[in-house]
Amino acid sequence: AAGVIQSPRHLIKEKRETATLKCYPIPRHDTVYWYQQGPGQDPQFLISFYEKMQSDKGIIPDRFSAQQFSDYHSELNMSSLELGDSALYFCASSLGRRGALGGYTFGSGTRLTVV
Amino acid sequence: TQLLEQSPQFLSIQEGENLTVYCNSSSVFSSLQWYRQEPGEGPVLLVTVVTGGEVKKLKRLTFQFGDARKDSSLHITAAQPGDTGLYLCAGGDRDDKIIFGKGTRLHILP
């Protein structure tokens, strides 16, 4: 079965550069969630989209922005990268805003390293 | 702010032993979920519990949701090295997003 696809799997950027992370949800899933997981930390919610509209926002730096496109894929744009942005970034998808009941399907993540 | 506390944070036991990990909160959740995460990979959903007092079994894993829907436990019988990983509990909040606990790192020694 198709899963959540994230690209790239690994990304190395220098400080102050820009990064774009992509997430392709499971077919027919219309809701996408982004999480950030630092080393040894639990995943922290960043932002979510439902039907191409932002549905919820966590603690997300102003340097980060995201959107969901007409084909339901989502992109997380990160500018003026800082060393502290180094983390695993996970995307999850669900059908409707039912992640809390049905559970999320997570992608394998993008490991971002800022040097 | 709804918080989930997991205990223990770390657990290392011998293969064949039984173990229980806990997930507690002072808040009521619409659902609780358990995920297992391997290093460098995304969390994989194991189970979702919705009804207070609900018990679900997944082979050697038994999950229970507290009657008041504020806590949950995961019991593993006859642990195997393949059970090693980070176990995350997560609660569905009022806004339908999921909040994670900090996880229990489980290491099963062969």
Interface residues (C-beta under 8 A of the other chain):
Chain A: V4 Y33 Q41 D42 P43 Q44 F45 S48 D56 G58 L88 F90 A92 R97 R98 G99 A100 L101 G102 G103 Y104 T105 F106 G107 S108 G109 R111
Chain B: S30 S31 Q33 Y35 G40 E41 G42 P43 V44 L45 T48 V50 L88 G91 G92 D93 D95 D96 K97 I98 I99 F100 G101 K102 G103
